[in-house]
Amino acid sequence: MSLSKNLVAFALLVLAVLSRFLPHLPNFTPVLAISIFGGVYFSNRWLAIALPLGIMLISDLLIGLHDMIPVVYGLFVVYAIVGMKIKDRLGLGSLAIVGLAGSVSFFLITNFFVWLTSGMYTLNGQGLVECYIAAIPFFKYSLLGDFTYVSVLFGSYYLLEKNGFVASTQAA
């Protein structure tokens, strides 16, 4: 019995979304992995972009809105587009590079904007360094979460596809 790619992709993403609401380490979330996964496997580009934005909007409405919404949401759009760009070269190496680059860029960009806009740090080199140093504990959880969720989403999908449980058509 072969399941449609749409159904399998949707089920994997639902599980990842639900995990966003379970107790977890700070910044240990599936949204970066979902963004890349949607970009790779959804033929509908708008769906690939809308999915992580919808996840973030729903969770932010429940967890709490914040000043970093434009920056954070914009990064998830970029990661979905990156997923679209690597779909023809998908492999362990490309996933590792994209996942690591996503984690690092998220850390660098969001913390730059925290430094710039929060008023918590002096707007000079020392303040920027202090901001990045203060964020390091969260970065290790981001790396761990991104590695875990990229591995689980793409690994599960690959195994299901390889073992004939997923039809050979493009998702969504």
Contacts in CASP RR format, 6 or more apart in sequence:
PFRMAT RR
TARGET T0000
AUTHOR 0000-0000-0000
METHOD contacts of the structure
MODEL  1
MSLSKNLVAFALLVLAVLSRFLPHLPNFTPVLAISIFGGVYFSNRWLAIA
LPLGIMLISDLLIGLHDMIPVVYGLFVVYAIVGMKIKDRLGLGSLAIVGL
AGSVSFFLITNFFVWLTSGMYTLNGQGLVECYIAAIPFFKYSLLGDFTYV
SVLFGSYYLLEKNGFVASTQAA
1 165 0 8 1.000
2 164 0 8 1.000
2 165 0 8 1.000
2 166 0 8 1.000
2 167 0 8 1.000
3 160 0 8 1.000
3 165 0 8 1.000
3 166 0 8 1.000
3 167 0 8 1.000
4 166 0 8 1.000
4 167 0 8 1.000
4 169 0 8 1.000
4 171 0 8 1.000
5 41 0 8 1.000
5 161 0 8 1.000
5 166 0 8 1.000
5 167 0 8 1.000
5 168 0 8 1.000
5 169 0 8 1.000
5 170 0 8 1.000
5 171 0 8 1.000
5 172 0 8 1.000
6 171 0 8 1.000
6 172 0 8 1.000
8 157 0 8 1.000
8 160 0 8 1.000
8 161 0 8 1.000
8 165 0 8 1.000
8 166 0 8 1.000
8 171 0 8 1.000
9 37 0 8 1.000
9 38 0 8 1.000
9 41 0 8 1.000
9 42 0 8 1.000
9 157 0 8 1.000
9 171 0 8 1.000
9 172 0 8 1.000
10 172 0 8 1.000
12 37 0 8 1.000
12 153 0 8 1.000
12 156 0 8 1.000
12 157 0 8 1.000
13 34 0 8 1.000
13 37 0 8 1.000
13 38 0 8 1.000
13 51 0 8 1.000
13 153 0 8 1.000
16 30 0 8 1.000
16 33 0 8 1.000
16 34 0 8 1.000
16 149 0 8 1.000
16 152 0 8 1.000
16 153 0 8 1.000
17 30 0 8 1.000
17 34 0 8 1.000
17 55 0 8 1.000
19 29 0 8 1.000
19 30 0 8 1.000
19 149 0 8 1.000
20 29 0 8 1.000
20 30 0 8 1.000
20 31 0 8 1.000
20 55 0 8 1.000
20 59 0 8 1.000
21 59 0 8 1.000
21 62 0 8 1.000
25 141 0 8 1.000
25 144 0 8 1.000
25 145 0 8 1.000
26 137 0 8 1.000
26 138 0 8 1.000
26 141 0 8 1.000
27 138 0 8 1.000
27 139 0 8 1.000
27 141 0 8 1.000
27 142 0 8 1.000
27 145 0 8 1.000
28 141 0 8 1.000
28 142 0 8 1.000
28 144 0 8 1.000
28 145 0 8 1.000
28 148 0 8 1.000
29 145 0 8 1.000
29 149 0 8 1.000
30 145 0 8 1.000
30 149 0 8 1.000
30 153 0 8 1.000
31 52 0 8 1.000
31 55 0 8 1.000
31 56 0 8 1.000
31 76 0 8 1.000
32 76 0 8 1.000
32 79 0 8 1.000
32 99 0 8 1.000
32 102 0 8 1.000
32 103 0 8 1.000
32 106 0 8 1.000
32 146 0 8 1.000
32 149 0 8 1.000
32 150 0 8 1.000
33 99 0 8 1.000
33 145 0 8 1.000
33 146 0 8 1.000
33 149 0 8 1.000
33 150 0 8 1.000
33 152 0 8 1.000
33 153 0 8 1.000
33 154 0 8 1.000
34 51 0 8 1.000
34 52 0 8 1.000
34 55 0 8 1.000
34 149 0 8 1.000
34 153 0 8 1.000
35 48 0 8 1.000
35 51 0 8 1.000
35 52 0 8 1.000
35 76 0 8 1.000
35 77 0 8 1.000
35 79 0 8 1.000
35 80 0 8 1.000
35 83 0 8 1.000
36 79 0 8 1.000
36 80 0 8 1.000
36 82 0 8 1.000
36 83 0 8 1.000
36 86 0 8 1.000
36 95 0 8 1.000
36 98 0 8 1.000
36 99 0 8 1.000
36 150 0 8 1.000
37 83 0 8 1.000
37 150 0 8 1.000
37 153 0 8 1.000
37 154 0 8 1.000
37 157 0 8 1.000
38 47 0 8 1.000
38 48 0 8 1.000
38 51 0 8 1.000
38 52 0 8 1.000
38 80 0 8 1.000
38 83 0 8 1.000
38 171 0 8 1.000
39 45 0 8 1.000
39 48 0 8 1.000
39 80 0 8 1.000
39 81 0 8 1.000
39 82 0 8 1.000
39 83 0 8 1.000
39 84 0 8 1.000
39 87 0 8 1.000
40 83 0 8 1.000
40 84 0 8 1.000
40 86 0 8 1.000
40 87 0 8 1.000
40 90 0 8 1.000
40 154 0 8 1.000
41 87 0 8 1.000
41 157 0 8 1.000
41 170 0 8 1.000
41 171 0 8 1.000
41 172 0 8 1.000
42 48 0 8 1.000
42 51 0 8 1.000
42 170 0 8 1.000
42 171 0 8 1.000
42 172 0 8 1.000
43 170 0 8 1.000
43 171 0 8 1.000
43 172 0 8 1.000
44 172 0 8 1.000
45 84 0 8 1.000
47 172 0 8 1.000
48 80 0 8 1.000
48 83 0 8 1.000
48 84 0 8 1.000
48 172 0 8 1.000
49 77 0 8 1.000
49 80 0 8 1.000
49 81 0 8 1.000
51 80 0 8 1.000
52 76 0 8 1.000
52 77 0 8 1.000
52 79 0 8 1.000
52 80 0 8 1.000
53 73 0 8 1.000
53 76 0 8 1.000
53 77 0 8 1.000
56 69 0 8 1.000
56 72 0 8 1.000
56 73 0 8 1.000
56 76 0 8 1.000
60 66 0 8 1.000
60 69 0 8 1.000
66 72 0 8 1.000
67 117 0 8 1.000
67 118 0 8 1.000
68 110 0 8 1.000
68 113 0 8 1.000
68 114 0 8 1.000
71 109 0 8 1.000
71 110 0 8 1.000
71 113 0 8 1.000
72 110 0 8 1.000
75 102 0 8 1.000
75 105 0 8 1.000
75 106 0 8 1.000
75 109 0 8 1.000
75 110 0 8 1.000
79 98 0 8 1.000
79 102 0 8 1.000
82 98 0 8 1.000
82 102 0 8 1.000
83 98 0 8 1.000
86 94 0 8 1.000
86 95 0 8 1.000
86 98 0 8 1.000
95 150 0 8 1.000
95 154 0 8 1.000
99 146 0 8 1.000
99 147 0 8 1.000
99 150 0 8 1.000
100 143 0 8 1.000
100 146 0 8 1.000
102 146 0 8 1.000
103 139 0 8 1.000
103 142 0 8 1.000
103 143 0 8 1.000
103 146 0 8 1.000
103 147 0 8 1.000
106 142 0 8 1.000
107 135 0 8 1.000
107 139 0 8 1.000
107 142 0 8 1.000
111 131 0 8 1.000
111 132 0 8 1.000
111 135 0 8 1.000
112 128 0 8 1.000
112 131 0 8 1.000
114 120 0 8 1.000
114 121 0 8 1.000
114 131 0 8 1.000
114 135 0 8 1.000
115 121 0 8 1.000
115 123 0 8 1.000
115 127 0 8 1.000
115 128 0 8 1.000
115 131 0 8 1.000
115 132 0 8 1.000
116 123 0 8 1.000
120 131 0 8 1.000
121 127 0 8 1.000
121 128 0 8 1.000
121 130 0 8 1.000
121 131 0 8 1.000
122 130 0 8 1.000
157 166 0 8 1.000
160 166 0 8 1.000
161 168 0 8 1.000
END
